Amino acid sequence: MVLLLGFAAAFAALAVAQVGEGGGGGVLARSTYRDGNALVQPVYKALDLGSIKPGGWFKEQLELEAAGLSGNMFDFYRFVHDSKYIGGSTEYSGLDEASPYWFNGLVPLAFGLGDERIRGQVKYYLDYILDHQQEDGWIGFEKTQATRGLWARCLLLLGLIQYAEADPTETERIVDAMHRYVVLAHSMLQNNYTGLLVHGDDTFDVAGFGVGRTHEMHIPLQWLLERYPRNNSQIIWETMELMIDGGVLWGADWRTFWTDEAYPKVLYDTTPFNLSWVFIHGVNMAQGLRYPLSLYRNTGDEALRRQTRKAVDLLSAYHRSLAGTILADEYVADLNPSRGAELCISAEVMFSSAYIYQYLGDNDVADWAEQTAFNAFPVSVAPDWWSHQYVQQENQPWARNLSTDDLWWDVDSYANVFGLEPNYPCCTVNHPQAYPKFLANSFVATDNGTGLAHVFLIPGSVATTLSSTSSNNKKENTVLVSAKTSYPFGHTIKYSISSDSPFDFYIRIPTWADVDRSSITITFPSSPSSSSSIPISPNSLGLHRIPISPSSSPPSATTTTTTTTTTTTTATLRLSTSPRVVPRANGTAAIYYGPLLYALAIEHDTVSVAPPREYRTGRPLPDSTLDPRGRTRDYALTPKQGAAWNVAIDPAQIRVVLPAPSGNNSARLGEDGVLEVEGDLENPIWELGAPPVELRVAAVEIDWPIVMDTAADPGTFDVKPKGKPFAARFVPYGSSKLHMALLPVVELDHVDLDV
């Protein structure tokens, strides 16, 4: 089933008709130019890349990513290894976005993990694109108006600003290149939006993806305007305005979409929808969440801030999956669990929710980022990070080449196979950004740069310099924080905090936590032998505050000044919660425990479908674009003989199951409802049986029809139990690549869940 992509041609033709075919004068009617000091500041400010280092299970995930496809495609995958950006000959479309997507994700992986091999890859790419910047300022290989599109440059610039933050030795040449480029982009846009809107025989964006992503130029240009304007502020500012104006002219103004009236609650062939197709494309939608705030930073228009909240609410109500991503098999439709959700949507949702959280400060948005990071993203990535799905399903009893693709909008039947490029290769090159950027946003500066908060509660450490609030004339405050935790698999976090001078440290308390039963124990350096457990007391934004104050030494006989010594405060956070049941339509429910979605585990066989196939033709890919060590394979996952997937549940009967103690780890459920998991977790953690905590849920097999070669959607059949009720095994969704997450609810007699 293919959506009417003719929308793209129609809107493009309309835009060309409005602006004309030839050259012309400037198209910007007026400039609202202000300098970088006028940009609206976030509630929480991201730290420079490299300030935060991963720990525990999250470090192991990044190491797997670096050792897997993400960290090796530079050596063989044709859209990176043979990219035209570095002297090769291969791109997958006129968008020329493949290796820019890769660069945008590998830079934070390289510097977040501190992996020298990955740093060598991105350094090679950086050197090549900067050394080959064209005389007129263009970054890239394209030399004609017909092939020069601005969209992929947004991705390059995002990668460049991250690199400039992480490696000061490269900052000057990166900033030089960006200024040369922005002057050219400004002149192109003034000439009938050249490079954005397609004219005549232009080939750079015949569908219109770039016009739906015009705001993506804002983040890097706002960074440039704020940090290194170099008397070029007006050109930078007007370039951002021109990008938006061109998109509006084309019909791609997200301000017209994120409204109660325009937003499609469901979308089928028969649903009236009068706006552009770009708004209903899942990846566009995930990126389009950033549109209002991108403009808000420039304008200060509070309506745009409010509209961002409206966008989050609309998407959450009508198209957000149980796992946190957007249900869109290219395009949105409804919330049925057979719908597909594209992998790189989850990567973009993670980045968008982190970005939105920093400007709104709304605690549920941070919960959303975690929900996606711990559920939707890992479920579609193989445990060893060498293969991935194009789309996942909430109810996915198998992952193989289906007999039809009629259940999806614009995705083929092979799309939920785990492979190298099981459908469009954009997911192959774009998914690497997800976890590295999540790490980079896990700690943020607060209180105008004088405080620090841990907001995505993964294990890690941060070393940064805050503005000092001290009266000792020090302008900077060096702060070191480490967080040791098994979160989200356990719900305790141990902190070690040190600083040069006083500051406020905050911990975000998720909305699912039982505040009345949660607690924190703090040991201050002024009384190292004394500590007590106290209730948590989050503020209106969900942050619990810990005032950090290093010890002061009084003047001695040989000195007349008071000295401040760097000492350490320790704290242990305990978050109380219990499994929660979320009712959904058609008499169904989903089960969560903390930030994790739990799903019925389906034991499966993994069969290699060799060799990997080419996404367009389905033919085997040549050896030249495969890993020479044979690690790039396509895999079909099918249920083991006797593995039941067709069940209904009684969610009134749930039991938490803890593992038997081992030499490496232990788990216990405290009387306060706090799940404690200590020691080393299994690696890889996102594999069936690896997470330490499972659930048992009362269940019974039912007659569950198969429609279009997948499990029929609940509500389309009668629930008819068969056989004897039993204790079903539920595990974290991200670890069970085959799963059933949205299940019919029935009332059952007592079931022994101790089995």
C-alpha positions, 0 to 999 in steps of 0.5 A: 500500500503506497501513499499518494506520493504525488503530493510531493510533485504537486507541492513542488510544482506549486512552489516553483510556479510561485517563485518562478523558474529563473533567477531573481532578486532577494526573496526575504521581504524583511529581516528580524535580525538580532545577534546571538545574545537575543536567542532564547535560552533553554531551561536546561543547557546541554554540556559540550560533547565529551564532558559525559562518559558512559558507565556500566551497561550503557558503556558496554552498549556503546562498545558493542555499537563501536564493535558492530555495524555502526563502528565498522561500516566506514570500512566496507558499507558502500554508502559510507566507505564509497561515499562521494563525500570522501572521493567515492562514487556511491549515494543512495539518492539525490538527497546525498544524505547517507554519510552525513547521517553516519557522521552525525552519529559517529562523532558523538560515539567517538568522543562519548566513548573515547574510542580512538579507532572511531575517532580516526574514522570521523577525523578522516571524514572531517579532514576530507570534507574540509580539505575539499570545501569548494572555492565558493564555500560549498561543503560536499562533492556536488558542483551544479545547481541541479545537484546541490541540496541544502538538506544533507548539509544540515546533517554535516553541520550537526556533526561539525558542531559536535566535533568542534565542542569535543576537540578544540584543536579543530574548532577554528577550521570548523568554524571557518568552514561553516562561515564560508558555507553559510554565506553561500547558502544565504546567497543561494536561498536569496536566489529563489530558494535555490538548493531548497526548492526544486526548479526545472531539472534539479535532482537534489530533492524531487520528493520534498524531504528537505522542505519538511526539514528546513528547521534542521539548519537552526541548531547548528546556525544558532550554535554558530551565532551564539558562540562564533558570530564573527561579525556575520550575525545578520547573514546567519540569522537571515539564512535561518529565516530564508530556510523557513520561508522557503518551506512555508512557500512549498507548503511545509510549515509545521505550525499549520500541522501541530494543531487540534484541527489539522492533526490526523487522529487516524489516517487511511486511504479514505481519510480527508487530509489537505496538507502535505505528505511531509507531515505524516511521514514518521521520520519527518514527524519525529524531526518536525517536533523540533520545528516550533522550538527552533523558531522559538529560540529566534523569536521568543514567541511563547505561542511556539513554546506552547505549540511544542507541548501541543505537538507532544500531546497530539502525537502521544495521544494518537500515534505514539507506540507503547515502546515510545516511538511513532507508529509509522510504516513510513506514514502514520495510520493508527495505534494498531499493534500490527503497524510498523515503526521505523528504527530511525524514527526512534533515534529521532524521537530520542533526540527530539524529546531530549531537545524539547525537554531542555526547553520545556522542562516537562518531566514527562518529556524526559520520561518519553526519551527514556521510554524510547531509549529503553524499549523502542530502540533496542528491540530493533537492534540485534544484541551484537549490533550487527543487524537491525530491523527497518520496522518493528511491531508491538505484536511481533510473533515472528520477524521474517519476510512476510508473504505480503506488504499490504499491512503497511503504507510504504514498507516492503515485506522484508522490513522486519527481518534483522539485516544490513539494509532490510529496507531503505538504507537511511536506517542503517546510517541514521540509527547510530546517533541514538545512544551516543546522543542520549548519553550526551544529554544525560546530564545538563546544566541548570540555574543559568549554568551554576547547577547540574542535573542528572536527567536520563538516569543511565550510569555514567560520569561527568566532568565539567566547569560550571559558573561559580556562585561562590564569593571567593572571586572564583568565576569557575567551578570544576565539578565531577559526578559519577552515577553507578546504577543498573537503571532501568533494570534496577531502581537505585543510583549511587552518586559521588559528587565533588566540586571546587565551590558550592553548587546545587546538584539535581536528580530527575525523579521519573513520573512513575516513581512513588514519591511517598515511598522513595528516599535518598541517603546523603553523606556530606563531607562536613559529617562523613560518619553521619547519614540518614535516609530522607524522603525525596522532595522533587520540585514542580519540574520533578527535580530533587535538589542536593546542595553541595558545599565543599569543606572550608579550611580556616586560616592557619598560622602561616596563611591569612586566607581561607582555602576550599578543598575539593571533597566528596558528597555521596548519595544513594537514590531509591525509587519505589514503584510496582508493575503498572497496567495501562489499559488500551482500546478493544479490551487490551492492556500493556504492562510496565515496570519502571521505565521498561515495557514488559512483553510476552517472551517468545523463544525463537530460532534465528536463521541466517538468510544469506547473503544480505539483500539489496534494498531495492531489487532484493538481489544479493549484495556484492561482497564489496559492500559486506563485512569481509569477516562475514559479520553482516548477515540477514536473519529471520526469527521464528518461534520455537516449536511450542512457543505460545504467542497467542495469549490473553492475560489477566493483569490483576495477577502479576508477580515480580521474578528475581534471579537467583544470586550469582557471583556477579550480581544480585537482585532484591525487592525491598519492603519499600517497593524499591528494586535493587540490582547490584553487580555486573549485568549480562552483556549484551543486555538486550538479549532474551534472558539477559535482563535480571528481572522478569514478570509472571502474568496469568495468561491463557492461550486463545484462538488468535487469527493471522491476517496478512501474515501477522497477528490480527489486531485485537478488536477484529476477532472474538477472544476465545480461551482454550486450554488451562491458564498458566504463568506467562513469562514477561521480559523487558520488551527491548530484550525480546526481539519476538514479543507480544506487548498489547494483549487482550484482557480476560478474568482468570481464576487464581494462577500459581505464579511461583512456577 
